[in-house]
Amino acid sequence: MPKNLGPCNVLNCEAKDVLFRRFTKYGLSNAIRDSTYNDYNYLQINDQLCPQHYLLIVQSKRNPLNQKRKSRDFENDNLIEDNLITNDDIIEDNLIANDDIIEDNLIDNDDIIEDNLIAIEDDNINTEFKLSELLKSSIDDNMINLDNWSNINVEVQDSVVLLSKSHFNCLITKIKEMQIKVNEYENNNQFRNKFGLLSALLYKRQRNLNLNIELDPEDFKNMIEENEPKLKGFFDELIYIFLTSQTHNRSENVIENAKKSLVGFCYLLAGLKNQQNNSLQLEIGLYLSASGATVECIDIMSRLGISVCYKTLERYKKVIFSKHNKKINNYFEENKEKLIPFNIDDFHGIHSFRQPNTTTLSTACHMATCVSKIIKDSKAVPAYVDGIPVHNPKNIEADRIIKYLNDKYFSSLSISYNEKKYSWLKNNIFTFEQFDRLELLSVHSYDYAIESRRDDRSMMDCHLVNIKELNLKSLDDYLNALKMITEIPSLNNYLQSNIIPIIADFPGQLFIRKAITLLHKHQNLQNNSFQQIPQIINNFVSILGPLHVSLNMRESVVRIHWDFFEIMYKSVFGINKILAAKPKPWRINHLLELLRSAWIEISSEIYKKFGRVCKDLEYQTMIDLLDNLIPAALDIYAVIFRSGSFEQYVDTIFRLWSFALRWGRKNYNKIPLAFLSDYFYWKDNNHPFGDALRSFLVNFNDYYVENWHSKIRANTSPQYSAEAITLQALVLEAQDQSFINVFKKSKKYPYKESTLDFLKYKTSLFLIDYFHRVYLNMGKSKKITKKEYYLATLNKKINLKCIPTGYHTSKPPSSNGCDYCNLGFENNYDQSALMLICGHAFHKNCYEMKNNQCIYCLEFYKAGIISNVSSYIKRLEKESLTDLLNDDDEFEEPDVTGDEEAEENITEEQKIVLDFKNAFDLIKNW
């Protein structure tokens, strides 16, 4: 029975009574090769085709129908077309009765032979001819080898086709060889087609959908398979081809990096197929440019297909620059109902050459950077609510701060920070979030390449508003910097009724507050001639930057107690180690954390040994350092601020101010007071900004601008001018840096958990030994001059700054006895006595008679508030737009540039824990 009965599957074809042909895999390959399949791509394998469409689709490049065949037995094509007999029909009717045998031995035999027809003119003619003649005349594919077909003879007798057994076996062998070649051709063609589909998909993502490149191997695989089902398994096939040999005895990290390289390879090959597919090449070009590559270097990489050319890069940067203002304006217009905090800070190009010449000491570029991160769930805060302005008409109120000190915060300052923290936790006043120890140690690293990042430091939705060449050293400079905000139309409209908080360092707070102070001063005097400060400045609110507060406090603790830290450093890390006079922030954090964790291990036993009211000067100095200064400086930003615990944050800011007061810090003994005065004013007057500050504390963060500075420094080179830095920064704002983020090596903290534990126990051994010597030297430390003391165990003369608050008051603590009645205690364990962190000690009944207050320290704090508020207001009211920062400000931008964390060679000793336990147990036997 004939198999090909029609009808033709070509749309609208009505051919009848013709010899139909099947559309085979081989026919599909020809159609794709000859580009005829594009118009008939709905056809499926085994569909029926009439002769006309078969020739049109499958054999479009074959000789015309009127050309004479090479077969010597047939003279015209009409006769051939009427008598065509497909090889599978002949075999089925005359040679082999079992279809299963055909199926097993002929690999798609009908598919191949169908294109190699045997033509019979008449049933009565007996003909013998070589099969190679027909094969040569019907096969157009040059890839198929037709050599040695002349060895096969076919004899036709009447309606029977005869082959000898040997010739038949030869035919089968040749057919198998042909099928292998056909399969290879189809596989190669399929791979080429898949790469075409991949190229089209990547083009669509880049040019039509404006989507970023996807370089994560797993995400890339999912992306191409979800968007193009025909690519399912394609990436796995690439991994098998290119990476199979690399998977043996290789780490998971090496294999993952190889897969990332393979994804990049896909993008680069897609770019070779279509030059408009250049998303990865563009990223690479931007990276080369940021790294200081020359024009020639970039163009050479472009010719290699790795990068776009230099001119393309420059055009791209200019387009970004031209669109930036509109994009930023639209962004803030879309979010005008929300509260929008900003950071303004100075950026300097650390890569610049600093060798002096005849005209300048440095070529470093000084820039002003403006960054914003909108608070998602917030609402815009009006400047005036029920007639209450956001700015206190009295500016900074010393009386209001003193009232809160008396009523709420002084009792907290009388005990150590650790004791206060314990009471918060014990009374369930608030719960600290649990932070990873390694993350806490790197919390002050602004490097955007740090591996671990929490949501409170996430740069998601954080935008660079602008950056321009400006040296932020005066009021006029800051007024110009604020124009980066006010000149954006949507923000200008926003400021007409709403406030914008500016989280800034000391100069930012000083000059923004100064501008508002001068504006109010001249408005009150009705001085209409004073037009230098625009009215719109009134709705900016300067906010204390917690990151800078923490960093400055940590640095101050180490530098003021440097002699002690040097001894500790040599004891823990090696006698030949040298501690820098101004250590890097990461080193400071490490030393402070080691002392904090070591003190927690031994404090209970130390307190027992020295007693409740030991008033030895050196002992009290050590307790103040370990139980008060260090933990407060460590927790203010890393734990309390990032936990969003506002009341505890205000309490600890007050405590840190008290440290700055006795240290004589000429800025941090003032700006915390301004913050406290503002908050107490908002709280007392129910201004909604006070509620916003309490609810969204973690968003008032100065970390974002420092992270942006790290990113800009990493993507600029010494050759960059201010204009080039600006352009590169805006490119970073527009790009998500997928290429760099995937292939860069993330930085980790240099110490492992086990190493940190080892160092903790080693530090504990140091403290045990140090306190043992303090115990032996009790009573030997003494006052030398009004501002100088001698510590016996340290064997150094120290400044008054190093010792507790009580020694700064009008009545320093006595050597032994109650500081109210002056009567002595029975001993250091006297249960009727009370010891305060300031160094003063009292009988409990004496303390109760004084309203449970240390009146000496209270007066010291009150005097400090009054004098520093008065001094700060005088500076704010000083009539000068060119008021510059001076040496008295003692302000230094935290040194985070080149902050490389280098691990010392530390050999961990397994017996360190045993040594610690033995030393700890011996404390009671001193």
Stockholm file with secondary structure:
# STOCKHOLM 1.0

chainA/1-926         MPKNLGPCNVLNCEAKDVLFRRFTKYGLSNAIRDSTYNDYNYLQINDQLCPQHYLLIVQSKRNPLNQKRKSRDFENDNLIEDNLITNDDIIEDNLIANDDIIEDNLIDNDDIIEDNLIAIEDDNINTEFKLSELLKSSIDDNMINLDNWSNINVEVQDSVVLLSKSHFNCLITKIKEMQIKVNEYENNNQFRNKFGLLSALLYKRQRNLNLNIELDPEDFKNMIEENEPKLKGFFDELIYIFLTSQTHNRSENVIENAKKSLVGFCYLLAGLKNQQNNSLQLEIGLYLSASGATVECIDIMSRLGISVCYKTLERYKKVIFSKHNKKINNYFEENKEKLIPFNIDDFHGIHSFRQPNTTTLSTACHMATCVSKIIKDSKAVPAYVDGIPVHNPKNIEADRIIKYLNDKYFSSLSISYNEKKYSWLKNNIFTFEQFDRLELLSVHSYDYAIESRRDDRSMMDCHLVNIKELNLKSLDDYLNALKMITEIPSLNNYLQSNIIPIIADFPGQLFIRKAITLLHKHQNLQNNSFQQIPQIINNFVSILGPLHVSLNMRESVVRIHWDFFEIMYKSVFGINKILAAKPKPWRINHLLELLRSAWIEISSEIYKKFGRVCKDLEYQTMIDLLDNLIPAALDIYAVIFRSGSFEQYVDTIFRLWSFALRWGRKNYNKIPLAFLSDYFYWKDNNHPFGDALRSFLVNFNDYYVENWHSKIRANTSPQYSAEAITLQALVLEAQDQSFINVFKKSKKYPYKESTLDFLKYKTSLFLIDYFHRVYLNMGKSKKITKKEYYLATLNKKINLKCIPTGYHTSKPPSSNGCDYCNLGFENNYDQSALMLICGHAFHKNCYEMKNNQCIYCLEFYKAGIISNVSSYIKRLEKESLTDLLNDDDEFEEPDVTGDEEAEENITEEQKIVLDFKNAFDLIKNW
#=GR chainA/1-926 SS CCSCCCCCCSTTCCCCSSCCEECCHHHHHHHHHTTCGGGGTTCCTTCEECHHHHHHHTCTTSCCTTSCCSCTTCCCHHHHHHTEECHHHHIIIIICCCHHHHHHHSTTHHHHHTTSCEECSCTTCCEEEEHHHHHHHHCCCTTSCCTTGGGCEEEEETTEEECCHHHHHHHHHHHHHHHHHHHHHHHHHHHHHHHHHHHHHHHIIIIISCCCCCCSHHHHHHHHHHHCGGGTTHHHHHHHHHHGGGSTTCCHHHHHHHHHHHHHHHHHHHHHHCTTCCHHHHHHHHHHHHTTCCHHHHHHHHHTTSSCCHHHHHHHHHHHHHHHHHHHHHHHHHTTTSCCCEEEEEEECTTSCCCCCSSCSCCCCEEEEEEEECCTTCCCCBSEETTEESSCTTSSCHHHHHHHIIIIIHHHHTSCHHHHHHHHHHTTSCCCCCCCHHHHHTTTCCCTTBSCCCGGGCCTTEEEEEEEECCCCBHHHHHHHHHHHHTSHHHHHHHTTBCEEEEECHHHHHHHHHHHHHHHHHHHTTCTTCCSSCGGGGGEEEEECHHHHHHHHHHHHHHHTHHHHHHHHHHHHCTTCCCCSSCCHHHHHHHHHHHHHHHHHHHHHHHHHHCTTCCCHHHHHHHHIIIIIHHHHHHIIIIIIHHTCHHHHHHHHHHHHHHHHHHTCTTTTTHHHHHHHHHHHHHHTTCHHHHHHHHTGGGSCSHHHHHHHHHHHHTCCTTCCHHHHHHHHHHHHHCCCHHHHHHSCCBCCSSCHHHHHHHHHHHHHHHHHHHHHHHHTTTCCEEEETTEEEETTTTEEEEGGGSCGGGGSSSCCCSSSCTTTCCCCSSTTCTTEEECTTSCEEEHHHHHHTTTCCHHHHHHHHHHHHHHHHHHHHHHTCCCTTCBCCGGGCCCCCCCTTCCCCCCCCCCCTTHHHHHHHHHHTGGGC
#=GC SS_cons         CCSCCCCCCSTTCCCCSSCCEECCHHHHHHHHHTTCGGGGTTCCTTCEECHHHHHHHTCTTSCCTTSCCSCTTCCCHHHHHHTEECHHHHIIIIICCCHHHHHHHSTTHHHHHTTSCEECSCTTCCEEEEHHHHHHHHCCCTTSCCTTGGGCEEEEETTEEECCHHHHHHHHHHHHHHHHHHHHHHHHHHHHHHHHHHHHHHHIIIIISCCCCCCSHHHHHHHHHHHCGGGTTHHHHHHHHHHGGGSTTCCHHHHHHHHHHHHHHHHHHHHHHCTTCCHHHHHHHHHHHHTTCCHHHHHHHHHTTSSCCHHHHHHHHHHHHHHHHHHHHHHHHHTTTSCCCEEEEEEECTTSCCCCCSSCSCCCCEEEEEEEECCTTCCCCBSEETTEESSCTTSSCHHHHHHHIIIIIHHHHTSCHHHHHHHHHHTTSCCCCCCCHHHHHTTTCCCTTBSCCCGGGCCTTEEEEEEEECCCCBHHHHHHHHHHHHTSHHHHHHHTTBCEEEEECHHHHHHHHHHHHHHHHHHHTTCTTCCSSCGGGGGEEEEECHHHHHHHHHHHHHHHTHHHHHHHHHHHHCTTCCCCSSCCHHHHHHHHHHHHHHHHHHHHHHHHHHCTTCCCHHHHHHHHIIIIIHHHHHHIIIIIIHHTCHHHHHHHHHHHHHHHHHHTCTTTTTHHHHHHHHHHHHHHTTCHHHHHHHHTGGGSCSHHHHHHHHHHHHTCCTTCCHHHHHHHHHHHHHCCCHHHHHHSCCBCCSSCHHHHHHHHHHHHHHHHHHHHHHHHTTTCCEEEETTEEEETTTTEEEEGGGSCGGGGSSSCCCSSSCTTTCCCCSSTTCTTEEECTTSCEEEHHHHHHTTTCCHHHHHHHHHHHHHHHHHHHHHHTCCCTTCBCCGGGCCCCCCCTTCCCCCCCCCCCTTHHHHHHHHHHTGGGC
//
